Amino acid sequence: MLSAEQLGNYITQNLVCDHIKVLGDDGTHFEAIIVSPAFVGKSMVQQHQLVYAALGDRMRAEIHALSMKTYTPEQWQKS
C-alpha cells in the first residue's frame, strides 16, 4: 500500500517543488498541495498535467484518486 510520504517523494523526484504536502490514509486516495516554479505561466490543467507526468504509470497502477491544489511560488506567498 502506498503512503502519503511515498507519493510526495514520487512527485519531488520528477518535479521541482518549493513545498509539498500530501495527505491520505487508505493507500489509494490522496490530497496534495504542491508549490512549484514549474507552474509559472501554466494553466491549472497544465499544472496538473505536470504532476501526472511526474507520477507516470503510478496514476494508473497505484493511485486511485489524487485531488490537488497547485500554486506557483508567488501564488503560495499570497495565500
Contacts in CASP RR format, 6 or more apart in sequence:
PFRMAT RR
TARGET T0000
AUTHOR 0000-0000-0000
METHOD contacts of the structure
MODEL  1
MLSAEQLGNYITQNLVCDHIKVLGDDGTHFEAIIVSPAFVGKSMVQQHQL
VYAALGDRMRAEIHALSMKTYTPEQWQKS
1 27 0 8 1.000
1 28 0 8 1.000
2 27 0 8 1.000
2 28 0 8 1.000
2 58 0 8 1.000
2 62 0 8 1.000
2 63 0 8 1.000
3 27 0 8 1.000
4 22 0 8 1.000
4 23 0 8 1.000
4 24 0 8 1.000
4 25 0 8 1.000
4 30 0 8 1.000
5 22 0 8 1.000
7 22 0 8 1.000
7 30 0 8 1.000
7 32 0 8 1.000
7 55 0 8 1.000
7 63 0 8 1.000
7 66 0 8 1.000
8 20 0 8 1.000
8 22 0 8 1.000
8 32 0 8 1.000
10 54 0 8 1.000
10 55 0 8 1.000
10 58 0 8 1.000
11 17 0 8 1.000
11 20 0 8 1.000
11 22 0 8 1.000
11 32 0 8 1.000
11 34 0 8 1.000
11 51 0 8 1.000
11 54 0 8 1.000
11 55 0 8 1.000
12 20 0 8 1.000
13 54 0 8 1.000
14 53 0 8 1.000
14 54 0 8 1.000
14 55 0 8 1.000
15 34 0 8 1.000
15 36 0 8 1.000
15 38 0 8 1.000
15 50 0 8 1.000
15 51 0 8 1.000
15 54 0 8 1.000
16 36 0 8 1.000
16 37 0 8 1.000
16 38 0 8 1.000
17 34 0 8 1.000
17 35 0 8 1.000
17 36 0 8 1.000
18 35 0 8 1.000
18 36 0 8 1.000
18 37 0 8 1.000
18 73 0 8 1.000
18 76 0 8 1.000
19 33 0 8 1.000
19 34 0 8 1.000
19 35 0 8 1.000
19 76 0 8 1.000
20 32 0 8 1.000
20 33 0 8 1.000
20 34 0 8 1.000
20 35 0 8 1.000
21 32 0 8 1.000
21 33 0 8 1.000
22 30 0 8 1.000
22 31 0 8 1.000
22 32 0 8 1.000
23 30 0 8 1.000
23 31 0 8 1.000
23 32 0 8 1.000
24 30 0 8 1.000
24 31 0 8 1.000
28 62 0 8 1.000
28 63 0 8 1.000
28 64 0 8 1.000
28 65 0 8 1.000
29 64 0 8 1.000
29 65 0 8 1.000
30 63 0 8 1.000
30 65 0 8 1.000
30 66 0 8 1.000
30 67 0 8 1.000
31 66 0 8 1.000
31 67 0 8 1.000
31 68 0 8 1.000
32 51 0 8 1.000
32 66 0 8 1.000
32 67 0 8 1.000
32 68 0 8 1.000
32 69 0 8 1.000
33 68 0 8 1.000
33 69 0 8 1.000
33 71 0 8 1.000
34 51 0 8 1.000
34 68 0 8 1.000
34 69 0 8 1.000
34 70 0 8 1.000
34 71 0 8 1.000
35 70 0 8 1.000
35 71 0 8 1.000
35 72 0 8 1.000
35 73 0 8 1.000
35 75 0 8 1.000
35 76 0 8 1.000
36 47 0 8 1.000
36 50 0 8 1.000
36 70 0 8 1.000
36 72 0 8 1.000
36 73 0 8 1.000
37 72 0 8 1.000
37 73 0 8 1.000
38 50 0 8 1.000
39 47 0 8 1.000
39 50 0 8 1.000
39 70 0 8 1.000
39 71 0 8 1.000
39 72 0 8 1.000
40 72 0 8 1.000
40 73 0 8 1.000
40 74 0 8 1.000
41 72 0 8 1.000
42 50 0 8 1.000
44 70 0 8 1.000
47 70 0 8 1.000
48 68 0 8 1.000
48 70 0 8 1.000
51 66 0 8 1.000
51 68 0 8 1.000
51 70 0 8 1.000
52 59 0 8 1.000
55 63 0 8 1.000
55 66 0 8 1.000
59 66 0 8 1.000
71 79 0 8 1.000
END
